[in-house]
Amino acid sequence: MLPWDRIWNPIYKWQKKQSENEEWANCLGVSDTRRFISFVLEAHQGNWATHDLQTGGTHRFKDDPDCVTLARTVKKLKKFKRPSVSRRFS
């Protein structure tokens, strides 16, 4: 999670400063999306510890509803030929 004032800043190392305020700046390409999917699924399978940003406490991955939802979603993405992740605000 990012603070509101950083919402349009690039969030990935490969992005340059000049990409600020661009919608595309907040997305992952195909290969990085695949790595992200693998990371999430490994965390789910291993039931890794997660950090609760609101309370400062920890949970197990499978006990955190947001993590469970994320794992379900990325399982679906795995089926795509060219998956890509973008950050969305609602």
C-alpha positions as CSV (number, residue, x, y, z in Angstrom):
1,M,0.0,0.0,0.0
2,L,1.2,3.5,-0.8
3,P,0.2,6.8,0.7
4,W,-2.2,8.9,-1.3
5,D,0.4,11.5,-2.3
6,R,2.5,8.8,-4.0
7,I,-0.4,7.4,-6.0
8,W,0.9,8.3,-9.5
9,N,4.6,7.9,-8.7
10,P,6.3,4.9,-10.5
11,I,6.4,2.0,-8.1
12,Y,8.8,-0.4,-9.9
13,K,12.6,-0.2,-10.1
14,W,12.7,-0.4,-13.9
15,Q,10.6,2.8,-14.2
16,K,12.3,6.2,-14.6
17,K,11.4,9.5,-12.9
18,Q,9.9,10.9,-16.1
19,S,7.2,8.3,-16.1
20,E,5.4,10.1,-13.1
21,N,1.8,10.9,-13.6
22,E,1.4,8.4,-16.4
23,E,-1.2,5.6,-16.1
24,W,1.0,3.0,-17.7
25,A,3.7,3.7,-15.0
26,N,1.8,1.5,-12.6
27,C,1.8,-1.8,-14.5
28,L,4.0,-4.9,-14.8
29,G,5.0,-6.4,-18.1
30,V,4.4,-10.0,-19.0
31,S,7.6,-11.5,-17.5
32,D,7.3,-9.5,-14.3
33,T,3.7,-10.4,-14.0
34,R,4.6,-14.1,-14.2
35,R,7.2,-13.6,-11.5
36,F,4.6,-11.9,-9.3
37,I,2.2,-14.8,-9.9
38,S,4.8,-17.3,-8.8
39,F,5.7,-15.2,-5.7
40,V,2.1,-15.0,-4.6
41,L,1.4,-18.7,-5.2
42,E,4.6,-19.7,-3.3
43,A,3.5,-17.5,-0.4
44,H,0.1,-19.1,-0.4
45,Q,1.4,-22.6,-0.6
46,G,4.0,-22.0,2.1
47,N,1.5,-20.0,4.2
48,W,4.1,-17.3,4.8
49,A,3.7,-14.7,7.5
50,T,2.1,-11.4,6.4
51,H,2.3,-7.9,8.0
52,D,-0.9,-6.1,8.9
53,L,-0.4,-2.5,8.0
54,Q,-3.2,-1.3,10.2
55,T,-2.4,-3.1,13.5
56,G,1.3,-3.8,13.0
57,G,0.7,-7.4,13.8
58,T,1.2,-10.5,11.7
59,H,-1.0,-13.2,10.2
60,R,-0.4,-16.3,8.2
61,F,-1.1,-15.9,4.4
62,K,-4.1,-18.3,4.4
63,D,-5.6,-16.5,7.4
64,D,-5.6,-13.1,5.7
65,P,-8.7,-12.7,3.5
66,D,-7.0,-10.2,1.2
67,C,-4.1,-12.6,0.6
68,V,-6.5,-15.5,-0.1
69,T,-8.4,-13.3,-2.6
70,L,-5.1,-12.3,-4.2
71,A,-4.0,-16.0,-4.5
72,R,-7.3,-17.0,-6.1
73,T,-7.1,-14.1,-8.6
74,V,-3.5,-14.9,-9.7
75,K,-4.3,-18.5,-10.2
76,K,-6.7,-17.3,-12.9
77,L,-4.1,-15.1,-14.4
78,K,-1.7,-18.1,-14.8
79,K,-4.0,-19.3,-17.6
80,F,-3.5,-16.2,-19.7
81,K,-1.0,-16.3,-22.6
82,R,0.3,-12.8,-21.9
83,P,-0.7,-11.8,-18.4
84,S,-0.1,-8.2,-17.3
85,V,-0.9,-6.5,-14.0
86,S,-1.8,-2.9,-13.6
87,R,-2.6,-0.9,-10.4
88,R,-6.2,0.3,-10.3
89,F,-7.9,2.7,-7.9
90,S,-11.5,2.6,-6.9
